[in-house]
Amino acid sequence: MASSLLTTRTQALALTPGARRRGSPPATRVRFPSGVLPRRRALCVRASVAIEKETPESEPPPTFLREDGSGAGSGSVRERFETMIRRVQGEVCAALEEADGSGKRFVEDVWSRPGGGGGISRVLQDGRVFEKAGVNVSVVYGVMPPDAYRAAKGAAAGKNGAADGQKAGPVPFFAAGISSVLHPKNPFAPTLHFNYRYFETDAPKDAPGAPKQWWFGGGTDLTPSYIIEEDVKHFHSVQKQACDKFDPSFYPRFKKWCDDYFYIKHRNERRGLGGIFFDDLNDYDQEMLLGFATECADSVVPAYIPIIERRKDTSFTEEHKAWQQLRRGRYVEFNLVYDRGTTFGLKTGGRIESILVSLPLTARWQYDHAPEEGTEEWKLLDACINPKEWL
């Protein structure tokens, strides 16, 4: 993420050779390439405030923080959160490479912002098991515009992103997080998303802008194309175990929050089968919440890898694959229309490849498609419309 007035070339939305033309069948298959295709017109995204563009780096630095008393060497929450997310990124990528078994390795891009911070994007694409797996970390700071503050805070930001009685102005901020979306090839192996973040905003006393605040956010959620109860129950049980170590009210509270957040309003259905989600969390001790976010991030591998190992070689048909592609279309719709992280990244002129890494390589939209009642596809859709208690 960054805060810049930046016209950024983004990924072209290109129809694959089998896509719909005039007079062809109504099913459309869309491919999201990893880079902009040559000689195709690319989308432009213009953010809301002018600062510098990200700078590619040859290798990651020991820290993206400055030695300013609250950064590198300070023992601050900022420093410890960066250490945690970078460790988790390495551990998750290693586990995914092993599960993929193709010998492919994550491609790494390192970038920095002259105004403060940077990030590490890692992507494994066209593996044996994973069609696309992205695991990103970013640690950025500087000043963001009021509408980006509202995107970061949602309803908690108020009407204009300013303190009471003040006109909205640029908001000094710090944001660090790890974000990942994993799209397997096999329709019986579920997609996984997780994101854990720490945010601070500040403003000089009596100056326009946001009041000084800090908060944690994040979650881990599962998006299968088919319901395999053994897998869904295993996933939710790991989330509950992580929550119960800190507060027994967390799992039911954050499970419902997850069901509510990943709601595709224009479809009247959820994106998947949930997990946990929380945001703007600062009503507990800061050290406790740092520990909770760490526990949740450390739970990703034991929650997901056993499911992948069980399902990655399951046989499937073209019909199974087509249904997976339709469900991925829902995934794309949610991320581009409703997701706060995507909105924040676009409004702050963030690194577009990192923002859109969550999109699958392929997805499908088919006119007026509805699964037959009683089928396995219908059961999945019913669970997305009517969230269930899995434990």
C-alpha positions in Angstrom: 0.0 0.0 0.0 1.1 3.6 -0.6 -0.4 7.0 -0.8 0.2 8.7 -4.1 -1.4 10.5 -7.0 -0.2 7.8 -9.4 -1.5 6.6 -12.7 -0.5 2.9 -12.4 -0.7 0.4 -15.2 -2.6 -2.5 -13.9 -3.3 -6.0 -15.1 -5.3 -6.1 -18.4 -8.6 -8.0 -18.2 -8.1 -10.1 -21.3 -10.6 -12.6 -22.8 -9.0 -15.9 -23.3 -9.2 -17.5 -26.8 -12.4 -19.4 -25.8 -14.2 -16.2 -24.5 -17.5 -15.1 -25.8 -17.8 -13.2 -29.1 -21.0 -12.1 -30.9 -23.1 -15.2 -31.6 -21.1 -17.5 -29.3 -22.4 -19.3 -26.1 -23.0 -17.1 -23.1 -20.3 -18.5 -20.8 -17.4 -16.1 -20.5 -14.0 -17.1 -19.2 -11.7 -14.4 -18.0 -7.9 -14.6 -17.4 -6.1 -12.3 -15.1 -2.5 -12.4 -16.3 0.4 -11.8 -14.0 1.6 -8.8 -16.1 0.2 -6.4 -18.6 0.0 -8.1 -22.1 2.0 -6.4 -24.8 0.0 -4.2 -27.2 -3.1 -4.3 -25.1 -4.5 -1.2 -23.5 -4.0 -1.3 -19.7 -6.3 0.0 -17.1 -5.3 3.1 -15.3 -5.9 3.7 -11.6 -5.6 7.3 -10.3 -5.3 7.6 -6.5 -6.3 10.5 -4.4 -3.2 12.2 -3.1 0.2 12.9 -4.7 3.3 11.2 -3.3 6.1 9.1 -4.8 6.0 5.9 -6.7 7.3 2.6 -5.3 11.0 1.8 -6.1 12.0 -1.8 -7.0 14.8 -3.2 -4.7 17.2 -6.1 -5.4 16.7 -7.7 -2.0 14.7 -7.2 1.2 16.2 -5.0 3.9 16.5 -6.3 7.5 13.7 -3.9 8.4 11.5 -1.4 6.6 11.4 0.8 9.7 13.4 3.9 10.5 15.5 4.3 13.6 13.3 7.0 15.1 12.4 5.8 18.6 9.3 3.9 17.6 10.8 1.9 14.7 13.9 -0.2 14.2 15.6 -1.3 17.5 12.8 0.2 19.7 11.0 -3.0 20.7 7.8 -1.3 19.7 4.6 -3.0 18.5 5.5 -1.7 15.0 8.8 -3.5 15.1 7.5 -6.8 16.6 4.6 -6.9 14.2 6.9 -6.5 11.2 9.2 -9.3 12.6 6.1 -11.5 13.0 4.6 -11.0 9.5 8.0 -11.5 7.8 8.6 -14.7 9.7 5.1 -16.0 8.8 5.5 -15.1 5.2 8.6 -17.3 5.0 7.0 -20.2 6.8 3.8 -20.2 4.8 5.7 -20.0 1.5 7.9 -22.9 2.5 4.9 -25.0 3.4 3.2 -24.2 0.2 6.2 -25.0 -2.0 6.5 -28.4 -0.2 2.8 -29.1 -0.7 2.9 -28.1 -4.4 5.7 -30.6 -5.0 6.6 -29.2 -8.5 9.9 -27.8 -7.6 8.7 -24.3 -8.4 9.6 -21.5 -6.0 7.9 -18.3 -5.2 8.9 -15.3 -7.3 9.8 -12.4 -5.0 9.5 -8.7 -5.7 10.8 -6.2 -3.2 9.8 -2.6 -3.2 10.3 0.5 -1.1 8.7 3.9 -0.8 11.0 6.9 -0.4 8.4 8.4 1.9 8.5 5.4 4.2 8.5 1.7 4.2 8.1 -1.0 1.6 7.0 -4.5 1.0 7.8 -8.0 -0.2 5.4 -9.7 -2.7 5.8 -13.4 -3.3 3.8 -15.3 -6.0 3.9 -19.0 -7.1 2.0 -19.5 -10.3 1.1 -22.5 -12.5 2.4 -25.0 -10.0 1.3 -28.6 -9.8 -1.2 -28.0 -7.0 -1.5 -24.2 -6.9 -2.8 -22.3 -9.9 -1.8 -19.1 -8.1 -0.6 -18.4 -4.6 0.3 -15.0 -3.3 1.8 -14.1 0.0 2.6 -10.4 0.6 3.9 -8.3 3.4 4.0 -4.5 3.5 5.2 -2.0 6.1 4.3 1.5 5.0 3.9 4.9 6.6 3.5 8.5 5.7 0.4 10.6 5.0 -2.9 9.5 3.5 -5.9 11.4 2.2 -9.2 11.4 4.2 -11.0 9.1 1.8 -8.2 6.5 2.2 -8.6 6.8 6.0 -12.3 6.2 5.6 -11.5 3.1 3.4 -9.2 1.8 6.1 -11.6 2.5 9.0 -14.9 1.9 7.3 -17.9 3.1 9.4 -15.6 3.8 12.4 -14.1 6.8 10.5 -17.2 8.9 10.7 -18.5 11.0 7.9 -15.3 12.7 6.8 -12.4 10.9 8.5 -11.7 13.8 10.9 -11.9 14.3 14.6 -15.1 15.8 15.9 -15.6 19.3 14.8 -12.6 19.3 12.5 -12.3 19.5 8.8 -10.8 16.4 7.2 -7.2 16.7 6.2 -4.2 14.5 5.4 -3.7 11.8 8.0 -0.3 10.6 9.2 -0.4 6.8 9.3 1.5 3.6 9.8 0.2 0.3 8.3 1.8 -3.2 8.4 0.3 -6.4 7.3 0.5 -9.8 5.7 -2.0 -10.8 3.1 -2.4 -14.0 1.2 -4.8 -15.7 -1.2 -4.2 -19.3 -2.3 -6.0 -20.7 -5.4 -5.5 -24.5 -5.9 -6.2 -26.1 -9.3 -8.3 -29.0 -8.0 -12.0 -28.1 -7.5 -12.1 -30.2 -4.3 -9.2 -28.2 -2.8 -10.5 -25.0 -1.3 -9.2 -21.4 -1.8 -7.8 -19.8 1.4 -7.5 -16.2 2.3 -5.8 -14.7 5.3 -4.8 -11.2 6.3 -3.4 -9.8 9.6 -2.6 -6.1 10.0 -1.7 -3.4 12.4 -2.6 0.2 11.9 -1.8 3.5 13.5 -3.0 7.0 12.7 -1.9 10.3 14.2 -2.4 14.0 13.9 -0.8 16.9 15.6 -2.9 18.4 18.4 -5.4 20.9 17.1 -4.6 20.0 13.5 -7.2 18.7 11.0 -7.1 15.0 10.5 -7.7 11.8 12.5 -7.2 11.5 16.2 -4.3 9.3 17.4 -5.4 5.7 17.2 -4.1 2.1 16.8 -6.0 -1.1 15.9 -5.5 -4.6 14.7 -7.5 -6.4 12.0 -7.5 -9.6 10.1 -8.9 -13.1 9.7 -8.6 -16.4 7.9 -11.4 -17.7 5.8 -12.1 -20.7 3.6 -13.8 -20.7 0.1 -14.4 -24.2 -1.2 -16.3 -25.1 -4.4 -17.6 -28.3 -2.7 -18.5 -28.9 0.9 -16.4 -31.7 2.4 -17.5 -31.5 6.1 -14.3 -33.1 7.4 -12.3 -30.3 5.9 -14.6 -27.4 6.9 -14.8 -28.7 10.5 -11.1 -29.1 10.7 -10.5 -25.6 9.4 -13.0 -24.0 11.9 -11.7 -26.0 14.8 -8.2 -24.6 14.3 -9.7 -21.1 14.2 -11.6 -21.8 17.4 -8.5 -23.2 19.2 -6.5 -20.0 18.3 -9.4 -17.8 19.6 -10.0 -19.8 22.8 -6.4 -19.2 24.0 -7.3 -15.5 24.4 -11.0 -15.2 24.9 -13.8 -17.8 24.5 -16.1 -15.1 23.1 -13.7 -14.5 20.2 -14.6 -17.4 17.9 -18.4 -17.0 17.9 -18.1 -13.3 17.6 -15.5 -13.3 14.9 -17.1 -16.2 13.0 -20.3 -14.2 12.7 -18.3 -11.1 11.7 -16.6 -13.1 9.0 -20.0 -14.3 7.6 -21.3 -10.8 7.6 -18.2 -9.2 6.1 -17.7 -11.6 3.2 -21.3 -10.9 2.0 -21.8 -10.2 -1.7 -24.8 -8.0 -1.4 -25.8 -8.0 -5.1 -25.8 -11.8 -5.1 -27.4 -12.3 -1.6 -24.7 -14.8 -0.7 -21.4 -15.2 1.1 -18.2 -15.6 -0.7 -17.4 -18.9 1.0 -17.8 -20.8 4.2 -16.3 -18.3 6.6 -13.7 -18.6 9.3 -12.9 -15.6 11.5 -12.7 -11.9 10.8 -12.1 -8.8 13.0 -11.2 -5.2 12.4 -10.7 -1.9 14.2 -9.9 -4.0 17.3 -8.4 -1.9 20.1 -10.6 -2.5 23.1 -8.2 -5.0 24.7 -4.7 -4.7 25.9 -2.3 -4.0 23.0 0.1 -6.7 24.0 -2.7 -9.2 24.2 -4.0 -8.3 20.7 -0.4 -8.6 19.3 -0.2 -12.1 20.7 -3.7 -12.9 19.4 -2.8 -11.8 15.8 0.4 -13.8 16.0 -1.4 -16.9 17.1 -3.9 -16.6 14.3 -1.2 -16.1 11.7 0.7 -19.1 13.1 -2.5 -21.2 12.7 -2.7 -20.8 8.9 -0.4 -23.7 8.1 -2.0 -26.3 10.4 -5.5 -25.2 9.4 -4.9 -25.4 5.6 -2.1 -27.7 4.6 -3.7 -30.9 5.9 -6.8 -30.1 3.7 -4.6 -29.6 0.7 -2.7 -32.8 1.3 -6.0 -34.7 1.4 -7.6 -33.1 -1.7 -4.9 -32.1 -4.1 -4.9 -35.4 -6.1 -8.7 -36.0 -5.9 -10.1 -36.9 -9.4 -12.5 -34.4 -11.0 -14.5 -33.8 -14.1 -14.9 -30.8 -16.5 -18.2 -30.1 -14.7 -16.5 -29.9 -11.4 -14.0 -27.5 -12.9 -16.6 -25.3 -14.5 -18.4 -24.9 -11.1 -15.1 -24.0 -9.5 -14.6 -21.3 -12.1 -18.1 -19.9 -11.4 -17.4 -19.7 -7.7 -14.2 -17.9 -8.5 -16.2 -15.3 -10.3 -18.0 -14.6 -7.0 -14.5 -14.3 -5.4 -13.5 -11.6 -8.0 -16.8 -9.8 -7.5 -16.4 -9.5 -3.8 -12.8 -8.4 -3.9 -13.2 -5.7 -6.5 -16.6 -4.3 -5.2 -16.6 -4.7 -1.4 -13.2 -5.6 0.0 -11.8 -2.8 2.3 -8.2 -3.8 1.7 -8.5 -3.5 -2.0 -10.4 -0.2 -1.7 -7.7 1.1 0.6 -4.9 0.1 -1.7 -6.5 1.7 -4.8 -7.3 4.9 -2.9 -3.8 5.3 -1.7 -2.2 4.5 -5.1 -0.7 1.2 -3.8 1.3 -1.2 -5.8 -1.3 -2.6 -8.2 0.3 -6.1 -8.7 0.2 -6.6 -4.9 -3.3 -5.3 -4.5 -4.7 -7.6 -7.3 -2.6 -10.6 -6.5 -5.8 -12.0 -4.8 -7.5 -12.5 -8.1 -7.4 -16.0 -9.6 -5.7 -16.7 -13.0 -9.1 -17.8 -14.4 -12.7 -17.3 -13.5 -16.1 -17.7 -15.2 -19.4 -15.9 -15.5 -22.3 -17.8 -17.1 -25.6 -16.1 -17.8 -28.4 -17.0 -15.3 -26.7 -20.1 -14.0 -28.4 -21.9 -11.1 -27.4 -25.4 -9.8 -30.1 -28.1 -9.6 -31.6 -28.4 -6.2 -30.2 -31.2 -4.1 -26.9 -31.4 -6.0 -23.5 -30.9 -4.4 -23.2 -27.5 -6.1 -26.6 -26.5 -4.8 -25.5 -27.5 -1.2 -22.5 -25.2 -1.4 -24.6 -22.3 -2.7 -27.2 -22.9 0.1 -24.5 -22.8 2.7 -23.2 -19.5 1.2 -26.7 -18.1 1.4 -27.5 -19.5 4.8 -24.3 -19.6 7.0 -24.0 -22.6 9.2 -22.4 -23.4 12.5 -19.7 -26.0 11.7 -18.7 -26.9 15.3 
